[in-house]
Amino acid sequence: MRKGRFVAEGRLRTGTFVGDSVHSKDRSWAVSDVRLAAPVRPGKIICLGRNYADHAQELGHKLPEKPLLFYKPPSAVIGPGEPIVVPTSSRVDYEGELAVVVGRRCRNVHPTRAEDVIFGFTCLNDVTDREAQGWEQTWVRAKGFDTSCPVGPWAVTPDELCFPLEVRTYVNGQLRQIGNTSMLHIGISEIIAAITAFMTLNPGDVIATGTPSGVGPLHPGDVVKVSITGIGELENPVQ
């Protein structure tokens, strides 16, 4: 099942996407006639750094022994088609990722029960100000500026997916990243267990699982697209 949010007839709605249609309560629209929004409005976005060995290597870092976690604020979230507004910086990068959408309030989740708390999966672009990342230890500016977290196009429930999933990122139609979730250094169940060992997760919270190698710069005028098998495509222009 594909669940998400969209704007139709001037209202933000939640619905189920089936084929080329979206259904909300007793109404239906063609997907082409609505504007997609970010599928959820998370209370928090928790991200993993260096969770693919090839990405850690390209940055010149070792793989972390424990999950390397950081935040993006809810104010960073945008949906499909919304512009990424790059800050004044010498380099701002795309980072295509698989994201987990939390389905229920949870704490101290054992890895074997992690699937019970997952609502679905979606695409996420962890847009990063590399210049700021180079000088600030907390990554607040680097990862948290407005429009730095495109999410979408919808959330796909686990029963619809067959893992591992392929993650691809394109810039102006050219393939820049390709990875596979089988390459995750720390798996999804272990990520959820590690986070909930010290933090309560709530419905709608998002976990970004890390990006494969091939990250690179974005410039105004570019169009960046994150594509994940079984989920779909998240495309955003850059300003």
C-alpha positions in Angstrom: 0.0 0.0 0.0 1.2 3.5 -0.9 0.1 6.2 1.6 0.8 9.8 1.5 -0.3 13.4 1.5 -1.4 15.6 -1.4 -3.1 18.9 -2.2 -6.3 18.8 -4.1 -8.9 21.5 -4.5 -6.8 23.8 -2.3 -6.7 21.4 0.7 -4.0 19.2 2.1 -5.3 15.6 2.3 -4.1 12.2 3.2 -4.8 9.3 0.9 -4.0 5.9 -0.6 -2.3 5.8 -4.0 -3.5 3.0 -6.3 -2.2 3.0 -9.9 -2.7 6.4 -11.4 -5.3 7.5 -8.8 -5.3 8.6 -5.2 -8.2 7.9 -2.9 -9.1 9.9 0.2 -12.3 9.0 2.2 -15.1 8.9 -0.4 -13.2 10.9 -3.1 -10.7 10.0 -5.8 -8.4 12.1 -8.0 -6.0 11.3 -10.8 -2.5 11.6 -9.5 -1.7 14.0 -12.4 -4.4 16.3 -11.0 -3.0 16.7 -7.5 0.2 18.1 -6.0 2.2 15.7 -4.0 3.3 16.8 -0.5 5.8 15.1 1.8 4.1 11.9 2.9 4.4 12.7 6.6 5.2 15.7 8.7 7.7 14.1 11.2 8.2 15.3 14.7 11.9 14.4 14.2 14.2 13.1 11.5 17.0 11.0 12.7 19.8 10.3 10.2 22.7 7.9 10.0 26.1 9.0 8.8 28.6 6.8 7.1 26.4 3.8 7.0 27.7 2.5 3.6 31.4 1.5 3.6 32.0 3.0 0.1 30.6 6.4 1.2 32.7 6.4 4.4 35.7 5.6 2.2 35.0 8.4 -0.3 34.9 10.9 2.6 38.1 9.5 4.0 36.5 8.1 7.2 36.4 4.8 8.9 33.1 3.0 9.5 31.7 3.9 12.9 31.5 1.2 15.5 28.1 2.4 16.6 25.4 4.3 14.7 26.6 7.8 13.9 23.4 9.8 14.5 22.4 13.3 13.7 19.1 15.3 13.3 17.4 17.2 10.7 14.6 19.5 11.9 11.0 19.2 10.7 11.4 22.7 9.2 13.8 21.2 6.7 11.2 18.9 5.1 9.9 19.6 1.6 7.9 17.4 -0.7 8.3 16.2 -4.3 8.7 19.0 -6.8 9.4 21.7 -4.2 12.7 23.6 -4.7 15.9 22.9 -2.8 17.2 26.4 -2.0 21.0 26.1 -1.6 22.6 28.3 1.0 25.6 30.5 0.3 28.3 27.8 0.4 31.3 26.6 -1.6 29.6 23.2 -1.9 26.1 21.7 -1.3 25.7 18.0 -1.9 22.9 15.5 -2.7 22.7 12.3 -0.6 20.0 9.9 -1.8 18.7 7.5 0.9 16.1 5.0 2.0 14.0 6.4 4.9 11.9 4.5 7.4 8.6 6.0 8.5 7.7 5.0 12.1 4.2 3.6 12.6 3.7 3.7 16.3 5.0 5.1 19.6 7.9 2.8 20.7 10.8 2.5 23.1 13.4 -0.3 23.7 12.5 -2.2 20.5 14.3 -5.5 20.1 15.8 -6.0 16.7 13.5 -9.0 16.1 10.5 -6.8 16.7 11.6 -3.8 14.7 9.3 -4.6 11.8 6.3 -4.2 14.1 7.0 -0.4 14.5 7.6 0.4 10.8 4.7 2.1 9.0 6.5 2.2 5.6 9.5 3.3 3.6 10.1 6.3 1.4 12.8 8.2 -0.5 14.8 11.0 1.2 17.5 13.4 0.0 19.9 14.4 2.9 21.0 17.6 1.3 24.2 18.7 3.0 26.2 22.0 3.2 29.8 20.5 3.0 31.4 23.8 3.8 29.5 24.1 7.1 30.1 20.4 7.8 33.8 21.0 7.6 33.9 23.5 10.5 31.0 22.7 12.8 31.0 19.6 14.9 27.3 19.4 15.4 26.3 19.6 11.7 23.3 21.8 12.7 23.8 24.3 9.8 25.2 21.6 7.5 22.2 19.3 7.7 19.4 21.4 9.0 18.9 24.4 6.7 15.5 25.0 5.2 14.6 22.7 2.2 17.5 20.3 3.1 15.2 17.3 3.6 13.1 16.4 0.5 10.9 13.4 1.3 8.5 11.4 -0.9 6.7 10.6 -3.1 4.7 8.5 -0.6 5.3 5.8 2.1 5.1 2.2 0.9 4.2 -0.4 3.5 6.7 -3.2 4.2 4.4 -5.9 2.7 4.7 -4.3 -0.7 8.5 -4.4 -0.8 11.1 -7.1 -1.5 14.4 -6.3 0.0 17.2 -5.5 -0.7 16.3 -2.3 -2.5 18.3 -0.4 -5.0 19.0 3.3 -4.3 19.8 5.6 -7.2 20.4 9.3 -7.4 20.3 11.3 -10.7 21.3 14.9 -11.4 20.0 16.4 -14.6 19.2 12.8 -15.8 22.7 11.5 -15.2 23.2 8.7 -12.7 25.4 9.8 -9.8 24.8 7.3 -7.1 23.8 3.6 -7.0 23.7 1.5 -3.9 21.8 -1.4 -2.4 20.4 -1.8 1.1 22.2 -5.1 1.4 25.3 -2.9 1.7 24.1 -1.1 4.9 26.8 -1.2 7.6 24.1 -1.2 10.3 20.8 -2.8 9.2 17.4 -1.3 9.6 16.4 -3.5 12.6 19.6 -2.7 14.4 19.2 1.0 13.7 15.7 1.0 15.2 16.9 -0.9 18.3 19.8 1.4 18.8 17.7 4.6 18.6 14.9 3.3 20.8 17.3 2.2 23.4 17.6 5.9 24.5 14.8 7.7 22.7 11.0 7.3 22.2 9.9 7.3 18.6 6.5 8.5 17.6 4.2 7.8 14.6 5.4 9.8 11.6 9.0 10.1 12.8 11.5 9.4 10.0 14.8 7.6 10.1 17.2 8.2 7.2 19.4 5.1 6.8 22.5 6.5 5.1 23.7 7.2 1.6 25.9 5.1 -0.7 29.0 6.5 -2.5 28.8 9.0 -5.3 27.7 12.1 -3.4 28.4 15.3 -5.3 27.5 19.0 -5.6 24.2 20.6 -6.5 23.9 24.0 -8.3 20.9 26.3 -9.0 19.2 25.1 -12.1 19.9 21.4 -11.4 17.2 18.8 -11.0 18.0 16.0 -8.6 16.0 12.7 -8.4 16.2 9.9 -5.8 14.8 6.6 -7.1 14.3 3.5 -5.0 13.0 0.2 -6.4 9.5 -0.6 -5.3 8.9 2.9 -3.9 9.2 5.4 -6.7 11.0 8.7 -7.5 11.6 11.9 -5.5 12.4 14.8 -7.8 13.3 18.3 -6.8 14.6 21.4 -8.7 17.5 23.3 -7.2 17.5 27.1 -6.7 
